[in-house]
Amino acid sequence: MIRVGIIGGSGYTGGELLRLLVQHPEAEVTLVTSRALADIPVADVHRYLKGFYDLRFVNAEAKSVAEAADVVFLAVPHGAAMGLVPDLIDKVRIIDLSADYRLGRHYEEVYGPHTDPRDAVYGLPELHPEVASARLCANPGCYPTGAILAAAPLVKAGLADHIVFDSKSGISGAGAAPTATSHYPNLAENVVPYQLTRHRHKAEIVQELARLGTVAVDFTPHVIPSIRGILTTAHIFVNEDLDSDQIRSLYGTFYAESPFIRFNVPSLGSVRGTNFCDLFIERDDASNRVVVVSAIDNMVKGASGQAIQNMNLMFGLDETTGLWSPALSL
C-alpha cells in the first residue's frame, strides 16, 4: 500500500486528491497538512468526504511528513513548493501541483526568483513516460494539458507551422479564494477573456511543444460560468495537404498507448469528474487549418487526477488505477 501525504490539503486540488484517492485500491492517505486548519477534521472542511476520512489536518514539518508517507503531493501556492522540496527530495517521491518546477531555467522569466533550481520531470504522461523513474514530478498546468495534447501529434510530425489556442475554463481554475473574476455577478451569463497575450501558462505550452518540433504558438484564455472543465480550440496551421482521415490516423497512432485519450465529440459534461481528455479533429478544406478541440476536467486531468496518474506510474501501477470511471455528464 502506498502511503500518501498531502501538503496543503484545504484547497480545491487538495480536496480533489482526497476525493480520488479514497477509492484508490493501492494508496492510503496518511497525512494532510494545513497550517490554518490544524486539528480540524478533514471532512469538516471538505464536507463531501464525510464518512470517508477520519483524518484531521496537521501542521507538520517536512520530516514528519516524510516519516508518514512514500509519496507527497504538494498542493500549495506557486512559490511555496520550492521551500519544501529540498527537505523532502531525499526521503520521499514528490509530485508538485504548483508551477515551481515546470519551467526549469525559464521559471524566473515568468514567475520571479527561484530558490531551488533543480530538474524535474514534466508530468504529462502521454508525452513523458520517464515520469515512472522520477523523484520529483512537476504536474502540468490545466490549460497546458488540454492545449499540448490537442497539438502534440501534428507538431511531432513536423506538420504544424503556427497554432492559435483559444481556451475556455470553468471558474474553479482560479482557486478557492474569491476574486473579481470569480464573483458570481461578474461571471454569470458572461464570458471573460483575460491576460489575452501574456498568460503564464503559455510558457509551458511553448516549452513542451518545442520539445517536439518547431512551431509558433499563440494562446488566449477565457473564464466561463461553469464550475469545472476546460474546452480548448486549437487552430493548427499545417504545411502539408492532409485530409481529415490522415490526420485522425496520425492522432490515433500517436495516442495508441494512452488510455485517457478518447476521440469523442468534446463537451465539458463528457469529462466532468474524470481523468479523460477528449479530442475531436476536423480539417478546414478551404485553408491550411486543422481544428482540434480538447475537453478536460481542469480539476482532474488538469490537476489532481493527472497527479495520481503520475503517482501510479512512479510506483509501477497501471496508470488507470483508481481513475477509471465515467463522467458525471449532467
Secondary structure, DSSP 8 states (H G I E B T S, - for coil): -EEEEEES-SSHHHHHHHHHHTT-TTEEEEEEE-STTTTSBHHHHSGGGTTT---B-B---HHHHHHH-SEEEE---TTTGGGTHHHHTTTSEEEE-SSTTTSGGGHHHHT---S-----EE--TTT-GGGGG-SEEE---HHHHHHHHHHHHHHHTT-EEEEEEEEEE-GGGG-SS--TTTSHHHHTT--EE-STTT-THHHHHHHHHHTT---EEEEEEEE-S-SS-EEEEEEEEESS---HHHHHHHHHHHTTT-TTEEES---STTTTTSS-EEEEEEE-TTSSEEEEEEEE-TTIIIIIHHHHHHHHHHTT--TTTTT-------
